[in-house]
Amino acid sequence: MGKLDDKIAIVTGAGQGIGKAIAEKLSAEGATVVVTDINEATAKETAERLGNASVGIRTDVTDPASVEAMVEQVTTQFGRVDVLVNNAGWDKASPFMDSDRADWERVIAINLFGVLNTSKAVLPVMAAQGSGSVVNLGSDAGRVGSSGEAVYSAAKGGVIAFTKATAREMARHQVNANCVCPGPTDTALFASMGGDNPKLREALTKAIPFRRLAQPDDLANVVAFFASDEANFVTGQTVSVSGGLTMS
Ligand SMILES: NC(=O)c1ccc[n+]([C@@H]2O[C@H](COP(=O)([O-])OP(=O)(O)OC[C@H]3O[C@@H](n4cnc5c(N)ncnc54)[C@H](O)[C@@H]3O)[C@@H](O)[C@H]2O)c1
């Protein structure tokens, strides 16, 4: 018996990193997982190793047509959507004064518009069912700010606020929405943001009260809780998974 038995769960950006760990955890808890990623190969590879008739579908969260086609395929094949995990994200480190508009647009398109696009397609399905759980991946950058990540911080702050507003709107349909904020997590994205520099890695590790980076599974466990019926009465909340790096 898993806590997500018989649930249909969509996870975005699930071909690698935190999203992949989330897909694996939701599947281990009994869900059928729709593994979506802009990278079709990794989406399909991840799905193939999961049980419960999980599927991999290429989806670009910045493209409403791509998102709508995926949700249409899911509702046709499975008849419902119980869980939506908005995990796809991207960033490029740069002081704001040196940043350029093309990067702002990409950061906001993926991290903020991506969440809006999937929510627009999935929330009506959940409203019609009268049930559902949305879990959005924010970031501690969106809660407390992060140097070299100003626009990303703005986009993730937007995700946190959007989660609260949709939590209020969707409550009448018995749909909850919560936000899980990773601290520094050992993934390819973190490596690309300077985490591949041993000095920076060591300094950050020292600053974290638990003295280690987050691993993708640390996030997946918390997401699985919010996706499950155990969290049905919890909505509009923001939780950091950061080994104590940020508190309150
Ligand atoms: N790693 C960290 O330290 C950290 C910290 C805070 C927040 N986060 C957030 O956690 C989430 C997962 O990050 P990660 O570290 O696993 O990153 P990652 O780069 O390892 O994985 C991100 C995945 O998203 C996919 N993706 C990128 N653009 C996409 C698009 N337009 N449509 C669909 N999929 C797309 C990528 O192909 C990739 O598979 C992101 O929202 C990120 O912002 C990560």
The ligand as a MOL file (V3000), in Angstrom:
LIG
                    3D

  0  0  0     0  0            999 V3000
M  V30 BEGIN CTAB
M  V30 COUNTS 44 48 0 0 0
M  V30 BEGIN ATOM
M  V30 1 N 19.2690 22.4490 -7.6570 0
M  V30 2 C 19.0750 23.4440 -6.8040 0
M  V30 3 O 19.9800 23.8370 -6.0410 0
M  V30 4 C 17.7280 24.1390 -6.7420 0
M  V30 5 C 17.5440 25.1140 -5.7450 0
M  V30 6 C 16.3230 25.7640 -5.6640 0
M  V30 7 C 15.3040 25.4420 -6.5520 0
M  V30 8 N 15.4990 24.5020 -7.5090 0 CHG=1
M  V30 9 C 14.3780 24.2130 -8.4150 0
M  V30 10 O 14.1150 22.8290 -8.4400 0
M  V30 11 C 13.5940 22.4580 -9.7150 0
M  V30 12 C 14.4060 21.3100 -10.3210 0
M  V30 13 O 15.7470 21.7480 -10.4910 0
M  V30 14 P 16.9800 20.7460 -10.7570 0
M  V30 15 O 18.0810 21.2130 -9.8860 0
M  V30 16 O 16.5290 19.3280 -10.6930 0 CHG=-1
M  V30 17 O 17.3330 21.1670 -12.2720 0
M  V30 18 P 17.8910 20.2940 -13.5040 0
M  V30 19 O 18.4520 21.2780 -14.4720 0
M  V30 20 O 18.7600 19.1810 -13.0350 0
M  V30 21 O 16.5470 19.6700 -14.1290 0
M  V30 22 C 15.5730 20.4980 -14.6930 0
M  V30 23 C 14.7950 19.7230 -15.7330 0
M  V30 24 O 13.8440 20.6320 -16.3070 0
M  V30 25 C 13.8340 20.4400 -17.7110 0
M  V30 26 N 13.3730 21.6340 -18.4030 0
M  V30 27 C 14.0800 22.7780 -18.6350 0
M  V30 28 N 13.3360 23.6150 -19.3760 0
M  V30 29 C 12.1510 23.0110 -19.6030 0
M  V30 30 C 10.9740 23.3740 -20.3130 0
M  V30 31 N 10.8930 24.5560 -20.9410 0
M  V30 32 N 9.9370 22.5060 -20.3360 0
M  V30 33 C 10.0330 21.3230 -19.7040 0
M  V30 34 N 11.1250 20.9030 -19.0330 0
M  V30 35 C 12.1680 21.7470 -18.9870 0
M  V30 36 C 15.2730 20.0840 -18.0720 0
M  V30 37 O 15.3450 19.4070 -19.3270 0
M  V30 38 C 15.6570 19.1890 -16.8900 0
M  V30 39 O 15.3670 17.8370 -17.1320 0
M  V30 40 C 13.6050 23.7380 -10.5630 0
M  V30 41 O 12.3430 24.3670 -10.4980 0
M  V30 42 C 14.6440 24.5900 -9.8580 0
M  V30 43 O 14.4590 25.9620 -10.1120 0
M  V30 44 C 16.6910 23.8420 -7.6190 0
M  V30 END ATOM
M  V30 BEGIN BOND
M  V30 1 1 1 2
M  V30 2 2 2 3
M  V30 3 1 2 4
M  V30 4 1 4 5
M  V30 5 2 4 44
M  V30 6 2 5 6
M  V30 7 1 6 7
M  V30 8 2 7 8
M  V30 9 1 8 9
M  V30 10 1 8 44
M  V30 11 1 9 10
M  V30 12 1 9 42
M  V30 13 1 10 11
M  V30 14 1 11 12
M  V30 15 1 11 40
M  V30 16 1 12 13
M  V30 17 1 13 14
M  V30 18 2 14 15
M  V30 19 1 14 16
M  V30 20 1 14 17
M  V30 21 1 17 18
M  V30 22 2 18 19
M  V30 23 1 18 20
M  V30 24 1 18 21
M  V30 25 1 21 22
M  V30 26 1 22 23
M  V30 27 1 23 24
M  V30 28 1 23 38
M  V30 29 1 24 25
M  V30 30 1 25 26
M  V30 31 1 25 36
M  V30 32 1 26 27
M  V30 33 1 26 35
M  V30 34 2 27 28
M  V30 35 1 28 29
M  V30 36 1 29 30
M  V30 37 2 29 35
M  V30 38 1 30 31
M  V30 39 2 30 32
M  V30 40 1 32 33
M  V30 41 2 33 34
M  V30 42 1 34 35
M  V30 43 1 36 37
M  V30 44 1 36 38
M  V30 45 1 38 39
M  V30 46 1 40 41
M  V30 47 1 40 42
M  V30 48 1 42 43
M  V30 END BOND
M  V30 END CTAB
M  END
